[in-house]
Amino acid sequence: MGTVFSFDVRGGEPEAVRRALDEAIAGLHRVDEVFSTYREDSQISRLARGELTVEECDPEVGEVLGLGAEAERVSDGWFSLRYAGRLDPTGIVKGWAAERAARALLAAGASGVSVNGGGDVQMFGAPEPGRPWRVGVADPLRPGGLAAVISAGGVDRLAVATSGTAERGDHVVDPRTGRSAVTDLVAVTVVGPSLTWADCWATAAFAMGAREGLAWLESLPEAEALLITAGDEVRCTGGLASRLG
C-alpha cells in the first residue's frame, strides 16, 4: 500500500494478543499482494485486465468493490474506484485494511487498540482507564505544527483520516476529468467511527473543494470534519468541537 502501519495495543492476554498481532500484520501483507495496482500479478491487476472475474478473486475483493461502489453512490461520484479509466480501489483499501486489523486485535481481547496506516488512524477502547486516545492533525501549512488534536473521549471507537497535498502532493484526482483535482483546499480531515468511510469521505470532499465539500460532509451521519484552504482558512462541521481535545 506504499505506506507504513503502526500498532498500539493495550491489555488482553499477552499470547492471544501477540498471535492476533502477527495475524494482522500478515493480513496487511496479503492485502497488499491482492490489491496492489503496482504488482502485475495481483488479483486487482489481473481483474482490471479481464484475466479474472470478481467471483474468481478472494472474497475480500468483492467486499472492497462493494464498499467502493457505495462510496461512489453516497459521494455522487466524487469518490471513484477507477483511475485513468482503470480499476483502482486504492482509495478505500488502506482505511478498510487498517480498520479490519484493529477489529481483529479487539476481538482477541485487547482493551485498547490504535492502528495507524500512513497517518490515518482507527481506534477502539482506550489506552488506559480514564485516558482516551488522542490524535494530532498535522498543519499542512506549518510543517511540524498541529492544526488540531482529536480526542476519542466518550466513545468506544473513533477514526481520523486526512486527505491533502502536504505529504503526497497533488495525488487526489477529479473523477470527472481524470486529472489532479482543482481545489481551494490543502487538507480535509474527517472524524467518524469507521476508518473505511472516513478515508473515503476525506478524499471525496477534498476533490469537491471547500464550499461543496463542507456542505456535503455536514449532511453525512456520524461524520465531522476539519477543512483547511490554501488561503489558511479553517472550516469545520458543526459538531467537530465535541471531538477536539
N, C-alpha and C positions, 0 to 999 in steps of 0.2 A: 504493500500500500504506500510505499515511499515515505514512511514516517516512522517515528519512534513511539512505542507504547510503554507506559509505566503503570505499576500497580501499587496501591497502598491498601493492605488488607489487615483488619483488626479482629481479634477474638476468634472463637471457634477452636475445635480440636486440631492441634498443630499438624498431625499427619494427614488428616482429611483435607485440611485447607491446602497443604503442600501438594497433595495429589491433584486437587482441583486447579491449583495454580499452574501446575505442569500441563494439565489437560487444556487449560485456557490458552496458554502460550502456543501449544501445538495446534490448537484450533485456529489461532490467528495466522500461523504459517500456512495452514491448509486453506484458509480464506484467500490468502494472497495467491496461492497456487491456482485456485479455481477461478478467481475474479480478475486477476491482473490482465490489463489490456496491453502490457508490455511483453508478456510471455506468449509466444506464438502457439504453444501447446496448451494454454489454459482453456478451460471449458468455455469461458466467455468469448475468447478469441475464436475458438472453433465454432461456437454458436453464431457469432457475427458473420463468419464465412459460410454458414449454411452446412457445416460438416456434422453438426449435432442438432437435435431438437431439444426443446426445454425438457421434455419427458426423459430424454437420454442423459441429462445432466444430473448432478447431485440435487437432492430435494431443496437445498438451500438456494439454488439458482432460481427456481420458480418462486420461492418465498421472497427473495430480494426483488425480483422483477415485479411481483405483485405489489410490494410496498412502494416501489418506484412509480408504478402506474397510478397508485393512489395519491402520491405526492404530486404527480403531474396534474391530476384532476383537481386537487384542492388548491393548487397554485395557479390554475388556469394556464398551464403550460410553461410557467416561468422556471419551474424545475423540470429537467428533462433527463431521460435515460439514454440520450443519444448525443454524440459529439461528432461534428463534421459528417453527419449522416450515418454514423456507425454506432452500433450498440455499445454503450459505455455507462455502466451503473456505478462508476467510482464515486459519484456524488452522494450516494447513500450507503455504500458498503462500509466505510470506515466507522461511521456512527453506529450502524447496525452491529458490526463486529465487536466494538467496544462495549456496547450495551449487553450483548449476548455473553461476553466474557464476565462482565460484572455480575450478571444474574447467576451464572454458574457458580461463582465464588460465594454468593449469598446463599444459594441452595446447599452448599457444602457446609454451612454452619457459621460462616463469618458474621460478626455483628456489625462490622463497618467495612465498606468496600468503596474504593475510588479508583477508577480506571481512566487514564489519560491517554488519548490517542491523538498525537500531534496537536495538543492544546485544547482539544475538545474532551469534556470530562463527563462521565456518568458516575453518580454517587448513590450509595444505598446506606441506610443506617447512620451511624456516627462514629468518629474516630475514638471517642470515649464518652462516658456519661456526662451530660451537661455541656458538651462542646460540639458544635456542628461542624460539618465540612465547610470550608470556605475556599473560593476560587478567585484569584485575581485576574481581571480582564486587562490585557496589555493595551496601553495607549498607542495607537498606530502613528500618531504624530509626534510622540515624545519617547524615543527608544529608551527602554529601561524603566519607564514610568507606568503607572496603572491608571486606567480610566475609571475603574470601579472594582469593588470587591463584592462578590455574590455569596450569600450565606444560605445554607440548606437548613437553617434553624426552623423547627416546627414541622418539617416534612420528613418522610422516611425515604424519599427518593428524589433526586434532582439531577438535571443535566444542564450543561452550559456548552454552547457551540458558537464559534465565531467564524465568519467568512469575511475576507477582506484582502487588501493588497499588501499589507505590511510584511508578511512572511514569504509569500509566493508570487508577488507581483500580480499582473493582470491575468489571473487564471480562470476567472468566472466568465462564462460565455453567455451572451444573449441568445437564447434558443431560437428567436425569430430570425436572426441574421447569421448565426453561426460564427460571429466574431466576438472579440472581447466586449463585455458589457460596457456601454457608455453610461456612466452613473456619477452622481454627485457624492457618492458615499466612499469612504475608505474602510469602513468596518461595520458589520452588523453582528451583534451578539444576541443569541436567543436563549432564553431560560425556560425550561419546562421539565416535566417528569421523565421524558424519553429522549435519549440522545439520537436515536434513529430519526425522529421527527425534527428535533431542534436543529440538527445539522442540515436537513433538507430545507427547513424554513429560513435559516440564515442565508443559504445560497440563493434561494429564490428572491428573498427580499432585497439582497444586495443588487441583484440584476435589475430589480424594479426601480431602484432609486429611492431617495429619502421620503418623498411625499406619498407615493403609491405604496411603497414598502411598509411604512409605518401604519397607514390606514388598513392594509391587509393584515398585518400582524395583530392589530387591535381586534380584528374580527375572529381570530383563532382562539378556541378554548384552551386553557391551560398553558398559554404562551405569553411570556413577557419579553421585552427586547430593549436593547440599547443601540442606537444608531449614531455614528459619528460621520460627519460630512468632511469633504476636503477643505471646507472653509472653517473647520474646527467648531462646528455647531454640534451640540449633543441633543438628541431627541430620544424620548423614552415612551414606552407604552404606559398606560395609566397605572397599572399595578406593579411596576418594577420596583418602586420604593420599598415594598414589603419584603423584597429579596436582597436588599442592599445591606451590607454589614460585614 
